[in-house]
């Protein structure tokens, strides 16, 4: 993978108009209509690492399984991709999932969950909960990970696993997670001018579709509103040029108040989902993600009495 200097990322994103889905409400609605009529492919790229094997199964959703070639993998990771609840899994997600499988020597499960206007927060969280429970039975110790919209889903699923199944995961990794879908944090406007990727008007449209019949502040939609006590360790990555960064700070504070172990990696000057980008900073973040998940799957699952 070619490594780019971090300094070119923001100009490139602005040149690409990466925020066009989010910068206006109509842009978001138009994008939903386009994706509804012309869904994008979701399969893994033809050139993935040679040291992993990919299979697919599933009835309700396609579910891909990535395993390292050679040796016996330890435990599993359920990785939930981002994309604003409307965009399909991309190459960067596949490459990170494959890296986790190979370098953490674990099985990685990647669900292709339904997007808006077909999917909703509660239904997808329930599906991810079922995947985690199935992985626990099949592979043993299982961790959750997700980026952006997938980070929201992962944390909501972790809360449901605790509340509905008495399951506390050994590690949940959140990459630039969406945490409060009301987009109401008063610090967002101060970050917005520096963010070349996300914006509130389109984000509110997508959040309204994603919440379905649930309240926008229900933890299944906005996990920041949940009670964090009793969650397993969290690892969070967030860049300061990301309108989701202020909510990441609130998550750090809530976790500390609830006695939850949270490791916060803040990329100063970095953009949304910077660990997925082809930069030196992104490469270092991916190495940290692999290491946290490697240690997480090596530990024994704990359950609350």
Secondary structure by P-SEA (a helix, b strand, c coil): cbbbbccaaaaaaaaaccccccccaaaaaaaaaaaaaccccccccccccccbbbbbcccccbbbbbbbccccccbbbbccccccccccccaaaaaaaaaaaacccbbbbbbbccccccccaaaaaaaaaaaaaaaaacccbbbbbbccaaaaaaaaaaaaaaacccccccbbbbccccccccccccccccccccccccccaaaaaaaaaaacccccccccccccccccccccbbbbbbbccccaaaaaaaaaaaaaaaccbbbbbbbccccccccccccaaaaaaaaaaaaaaaaaaabbbbbcc
